[in-house]
Amino acid sequence: MLLAFSHITFAYEGTTSPLLDDVTAHFPAGWTGIVGANGAGKTTVLRLAGGALVPQHGTVTRPERIIFCPQRTDDLPILLPRLMITSDADACVLRGKLRLGDDWADRWQTLSHGERKRAQIAVALWQQPEVLLIDEPTNHIDADARALMIQALTSFRGIGLLVSHDRELLDALCRQCLFLDPPQATMRPGNYTEAATEAAREEQGRIDERQALQQQYARIVSESHHRHVEAARAERKKSKRGLARGDSDGRGKIDLARISGKDGQAGRLANQLDGRLAQTRERLSAMGVKKHYAINFWLDGSISPCERLFSLPAGGINLDGQRRLTFPELTMFRHDRVAVTGANGMGKSTLIRHIVSQLKLPDEHLVYLPQEIDLLQTREIMSAVHRLSHDQLGHVMTVVSGLGSRPARLLEHQDASPGELRKVLLALGVIRHPYLVIMDEPTNHLDLPAIECLENALADCPCGLLLVSHDLRFLSRIASTRWHLQQAGGNVLLTVKGL
């Protein structure tokens, strides 16, 4: 059983540079993490491995039985109804491990994205593929569900490729990690933390080497200038111009210097330094160091003139026809930062949609980022980006750069990755001077550096924030108030508390 890339080069049609260039990698049994910035080609690697994409150059060696679990969970897995009713021992174990509900196949559209993801993974594992390709399996799921997911995936004995921003998952499962930095890919041993530590050490080494080379370059420039001054002075000394015709002594000294070669020594030294200068300049230009962008992109005027953003009277919402979400009076003021938390299926997204439907804020001052956006909407959004004015596009791309993506690569096509799209949507909202930003699972699909960038950006946000997330570390840095949803009998109750 072998999965291997041999000298793979791949570029999407219409792009000016390859996403992967001459990449060779071997994937043994066990889990390999695929990590990199949004748009770096993580999903592309999975699709190349599975045969959904064909490289321009190179070959992929793969087994026959391969299953790909995509990020999106819109469609009911074809085999889920069979998995739910079979008495097969493996099916029973998987249903228990991932706590699948007996009626999930019948009410797929009412399941949370986290519940759908658990069902998707269960169906994939039940088929016992030789290669399992999984794209962001812990998006949308709570801490308990993540633990169930890790337990289930640990039992897989085939070749697994895992794209994830979840450090806990990567550390628990992976034996090696493929780091993507287009067009290169570097395989490093160990789980994510071990491999990332080594990558950071390598990057710091490059930074230190570049700084030392820059200092050396500055010294050579200074010395070169000095030598050229000396050479010019020597050139003037060896000239007989200005000497009196009878000054045989002076002319003899000049002739002696020419014969001995001393007159040209300063010039030769200057030329040697010019050569060293050119070599050092080439080494500097060839030495790549990652750029880091500042994240100060909030615009003046992103604060509501009204103290209160909204106030909803106490009430309730029907969830799935059987349960009801009950909440007290909910009020947000212009500087409030509220986190909405709770287990999968408690109705967090339903609550957010209800709040959005009741808002009286002008649309241009509201930013709402839902959990998922389909491909058609993605293309419409990217088309709108291309129609922006020069100044607006510049500011949008500044935000995208600050969140770790490459604007030039992003603008080359209209099929942005889910992570890139979230950055674009936030950027489009920023240029509208928002009074309220509502984000449903904002860290979903984002790469690890981008999550840290988003944390820093939202910490400086001047307007109101309403955030749904399972990532308590992320929320603890930003929010101060928590609206928590929990089971209460057969229904769901919202309580307000500090974070």
N, C-alpha and C positions, 0 to 999 in steps of 0.2 A: 504494500500500500504506500504510494508515493504521490505527493503533491509538490511540484517544483516549478519555479519561473527560471527560464534560461535566457538571459540577454533580452529582456522584454522592453520594447519601446512602444508607447501608446500616446496618441493625441486625439482629442475630439475634433471633429470637422469644424473648420472655421477658426480654430485657435492658432496663435502664432508660434507657440512653443509646446513641446511635448510635456505631458503630465508625468510620465515615467520615461526614463532614458537609460537603456542598457542595464536594466535591473535583473539581478540574479538572486534568488532566495529559495531556500528549502524549508518545507513545513512538515515536521515529523508528527507522529501521533502525540496527542495532547493539544493544549490550547496555545495559540500564538496571538498576541494582541496586535492590532493594527491601529497605530496612533499617529496623530498629526493634526494640523490646523484644519478648520473647515475649508473645504475646497481643495485640500491637498491630495485627494484621490483615494480616500479610505474605502468608500463604497465601490469605486472603480476597481480596486484590487480584488474585492470580493467577486465582482462580476467577471473579471478576467479569470479568476480561479475557477468559477463555476461554468465558464464557457458562454455566458451571455454577451460578452464582448470579445472581439478578436484583436490581438495586438498587430500593429503595423510590422513589427520585427520581433523575432524571438519565438520561443515555443513554451507552452504550458503543458506539463505532464500531470495528468490527473486520473484518479479512479473513476469508475462509472457512476456509483451511487452518491450523488451530491444533492444536498438540500440547502436552499437559501432562504433565510428568514429576513425579510426586508424591515426597514424602520416602520413603515406604515402598517396599520392594522385595520384598514377599511373593510376588507373582504373576509367573509367567513371561510376559514380553512376547509377545504373540500372534505377532508377525512375526519373533521371534528365530530360530526354526528355518529360515525362508526366508533370512534374512540370512546364516546360517552356511554355507549350501550354494550360494548363487547365485554366478555368475561375473561378475556386474555389477561394473564398474570401481569405482564409488563404494563398494559393499559391501566389496570387497577392500581399498580404502584405509582404510575405517573399522575393519575387523577388524585391520589392521596398526597403525593409529594407537593404538587402545585395547587392543591385545594380547589379543584375545578368544581363549579356548581353543576348539578344534574341538568339544569335547564339552560345552560349557557348557549348551546347550539340553537335553541329555539328563540332566544331573545338577544341575539348577537348585537343588534343595533342599540340596545339599552345598556350594554356592558360598558364599563369604563375602559379607557385605553390600556390601563394596567392589567385589568382582567383579560382583555383580548390578547395582550402580549403573553401572558402565562399560558393561555390556551394554544397560541401559535407555537410556542416552544414545546409544549407537551406533544402536539401532533408531530413536530419534527423529530423529537427524540424517539417517539414510538416507532417511527419508520426505520430506525437504526441505520442511518446513512454511514458511508465510509468517510465522507467529508461533510461537515456542518458549518455553514457560513452564516454568522449572525450579526446583524447590524443594529447596534444600540438596543440591547434587550431590556435594559432597566429604565428606559424612558417611561415616564408616567407612573412608576410603581413605588409603593411606600416601602418603609424599612422592613416590615415583616415579609412582604412579597419578595424583596431583594434576597433575603435570607433563603427563602424557598427556592428562588431561581438559582442561587449559587449551589445549593445542595443538589438540585437536579442536574445542572450542567457538569458538576464534578464527577458524576457517574458516567459521563460520556467517554467512550474508549477509542473513538476514531480520531481523525484529524479535524481540529476545530480552529477556525479563524474568527476572531472576535473584534469587532469595531465597537468601542465604547469610550465614554468620557467618565465612567464610573471607576474611580481609583480602587475602591474596595473590591469590586468585581474583578478587575484586571489583576490585582495583587493576589486574590484568592485562587484564580484559575491558571494564569499564564506562566509558561516556562521560558518564553522569549517574546520580544516585542519588535515589530517592524516599524521603524520611525520614518515617516514620509515628510520630505521637504523638497517639493518638486524642483527639478526632475529626478532627484536622487532618493534612494531608499536605503536605510541602514538597519541591519538586523543586530539586535543587542540581546545578550542572554539575561535571564532573570525576569521577575515580574515587573510591573510598571514602575514601582518605586525604585527598585534596583537599577533598572535600565535608564530611567529618567535621571537618576543621580549621576550615572556614568555619562549620559549625554550632556548634562549641565557642566560636569567636570571638563569634558572635551571642549564645550563652548567657551568656558572660562579660560581654558588653555589657549584657544585661538585668540581670544580678546587680549590676553597677556602677551602673546607672541606678536600680535599686531601693534600693540602699544610700544613694545620694545623695538619693533621694526620702524615705527614712526619716529621714535627718538633717534635711532641710527640714521634714518633718512635726513633728519634735521641736522645732525652732526656732519654728514657728508655734504649737504648743501652749504653749510657754513665753511667747511674746509675747502670745497670746490671754489667758492667765491674768493677765498683767500689765495688759493693757488692761481686762479685766473688773474688776480691783481698782480701777483708776483710774476707771472708769465708776461703780462703786458709791460711791467717795469723792465724785465730782462730784454724784451723786444726793443724797447726804446734805447737801452744801453748798448745793444749790439749794432745799432744804426750809426753809420759814419756821417750821417747828415748833421750838419751844424758844427763839425770839426773844422778847424783851420787847415789849409792845405799843407802847411808846414808842420802840423802836429803829428809827426811820425810815431812818437811814443804812444799817443792815444790810439792811432790806427793799428799799431802793432798789438796792443792789448786786446783789441776787438778781434783781430785775426787769430790770435792765440786762443781766445775763448771759443771761436768757431771751430778751430781744429780739434780742441780738447773735448768739445761737445757740451761744455758747461752752460753755454748760452741757451741750449734747448732743454735743459733738465726741468725747469719750472713748467714749461709747456707740456712736456711728457707727463709730469705728475698731474697736471690739470686734466689732461686727456684721460689718464687712468681713472681719476675720480669721476669724470663724466660717465665712464663705463660702469663703475660701481653704482653711480646714481641711477642709471637706466635700469640696471638689474634689480636694485632695491625697489624702484617704482613698479616694475613688473610684478615682483613678489607681493607688494601691497595690493595691487589691483586684482591679483588672482586669489587673494585671501578673503574668503567670504565670512562675514560676521552678520548675524541676524540683526535687522533693524528693530528698534523698540519705539513705539509711538506713544506720545502723551495723550491723555484722555480728558481734555477739557473742551467738550463740545456742546455743553448746554448754553442756550442762547438767552440773552436778556429778555424779560417779558414772559418767562415760563412760570408765572405765578398768578393764580386766579385773583382778580380784584375783589371777589366775594370771599368772605371768611369761610363759608360752608360750601363744600362741593356737592354734597347730596345728603338727604336724610330719608330713610325708608321706615315706615311704621312697622311695628311688630306684625308678623304674619307667618305664612308658610307656603311651600311649593310642593306640588306633587312630583315625585321622582320617577318611579317606574310602574305606577298604577297600583302599587301595594304599600309603598312607604311614603311618608310625608316629612319634608325638612321644615322644622319650626325654628324661627329666629326672633330675637328681641328687636327693639328699635336699633337700626344701624345708621350711624352718622359718620361722615368723614369731613374733616376740615382741610384747608388748603396745604398745610404742611404735614398732614398725617402720613404715616407709613404703616400699612396694615398687612399682615400675613394671614392667608387663609390656609389652614392645615386640616388634615384628617386622612383616614385610610382610604384606599381605593373604593370607589362605589358609594361614598358618603354624599356625593352631590356637589362637590366643590365647583366644578365647571358649570353645573346647572345654576348654582347660586350666582356666579359671575355673569352668566348670560342674562339672568333676571335683573341684576343690578344695572347692566348696560342698557337693557330695554327701558328702564325707569329714569335714566339720567336726563337732566334738562340742560346739560352743558352743550355749547356749540360743538358740532362735529369736528371742526378744525382744531379744537383745543383738547380733544380726547384721543389718546393712543390706546388701542386695544389689540393685544397680541394673543390670539387663541392658541390652543395646544397644537393643532394641526392645520395645515393648509394644503389643499390638493394641487396636483401638477398644473391644472388649467389656471387656477388662481395665481400660482407661482409665476407663470409666464405673463399673465396680465400685469402683475406687480412689476416684474422686470421690464416689461414694455413701457410702463409708466415712468420708471427710472430713466430710461433712455430718452424720454421726452422732456425731462426737466431742463430748466434753464442752466446756463453754464455755472452761475453762482450756486444754485441749489444743488446741482450735481456735485460740485466741488465740496460742499458741506456734507452731503450724504456720504461721499467717499472718505471724507475725513473721519466720520464716525465709524465707518466700516474698517478703516485702517486702524483706528484706535482700539477696535475689538479683535484685531489680529488677522484680518483677511487682506488679500492682495486685490486692490481695486481693479487694476488692469486685467487680471485674469477673470474677475467676476463679470466685468463688462463685455467679455468676449462672447458670452452666450446667455441664453435666457432660461436655462434649466438650472437655477441656483440650487445648491444643496439645502436641506432643511435648516442647517445651522447658519449658512450664509444668509438665507432668507430672513431669519429672525433678526440678524444684524441690520439688514436692509430696512426691515419694517420699523425697527427702533429708530434708525437714522431718518426715515421718512417722517416719523412722528416728531423727532427733535426739531426739524425745520419748521414745524407748524406751531411752535411755542406752546407746548401742552400745559394744561392746568392739572390734568390727571393722567397717569400712566397705569394701565391695567395689563398685567402679564400673567397668563396661565401657563405654568411650568416653564419659566423663562430659560432655565438651564438645559432643557431638553435639546438634544442635537448639537449643543455647543461643545467645542473641544475644550480641554482642560485649561489652556492659557486664556481662552476667551471667557470662561466662567470667572476667572480671577479679574480679568479686565472689566467684565460686566458688574461684578461686585463693586469695584472701585468707582465705576461710572455712576451707578445708582446711589452709592453713598453720597455723591456730590449733587444728586438730582434736586433742583429747587422746588419741584412741584409735588403734588400728592402721589403716593404710590400704593397700589393694591396688588399684591403678589400672591399667586397660588404656587406652592412648591412643597415637595417632600424633602428638600435639602435644607435641614435645619441650620447647618453651618452657614449656608448662603443667607438664609433669612435673618440669622442672629446678627449679622453685620449691618443689616439695612433697616429692618422693621423694628418697631417698638410695641405694637399692639397685635394681638393674635385673635382671630376669629376661628375657633376650633370646632370642627364637626365630629360628632361621635354618636355611636348607636345608643338609643334610649328606648328600650323595649323593642317594638317592631318598627320604630321610626328613627329619625335622625334629629339631633338637637344641636343648635349652634350656641356656644358660650363665648363670651368676650373675656380675655385675660391678657396679662402681660406676656411678653416673649422671653 
